[in-house]
């Protein structure tokens, strides 16, 4: 299904990305493990992090190489694609688990922490997607009338925080932005036989450990990170050939598909709405069955 496919796993040095790299390699894929080797907050750099995962794959009998670098850097992202093509002759699949956390309440969040998370978690998804898309578009043209021998695919990793998460305005904004990016780029690349999807995973990682223990949504036993990996492998395979522009879920024993944003209620006034008519009709006639307030908080 994915045997001999060339797969890049960005953020593959820890947690969900690490388990995805193992899963892909265990099914015969040739894996490029990218990671900058930072702490959860994005500080530091350690090339031994991706090297360790690549070495483990080779010890298991698989094929892998490590690639140390920052995927939010556009020049590096192009180098990552180019080096993979130079080593293995092609790129079939890219999945991107790279990301950092710098939590803080909105009125206390520093400009530096806002910018760092947006750059790492949103630009860090777009830069390798841009590089892969440009490569795939030209490669598909070069293949002539027959096109690719198999589809190419990009999987961007979002998070449940895209719906809003207390103390994570920066992280939530980046993760929500990923969903809009995926829906947009998927329509641009369909003619090039390229699929683009988003994944919202639930798995216990070092990011989970930043949450105070009494507020952690699940334990490692309930949501082991390796249970996300099979859906990643499925999306890399040709069995997912009709899936593009989708947002999918994996966590524990569940997989699923999220709907796109949809209007929950609508009211029509042929005479046009005014402030007075909205005051009179909005709550009872337009949004009667809609939950209008978000009041979740543990503060």
Helices and strands as residue ranges (DSSP letters): E 6-10, H 15-26, E 30-35, H 48-59, E 63-68, H 74-88, E 93-96, H 111-118, I 119-123, H 124-142, G 144-146, E 152-158, G 160-163, H 169-189, G 190-192, E 194-202, G 208-210, G 213-215, H 226-236, G 238-240, E 247-251, E 254-258, H 275-281, I 282-286
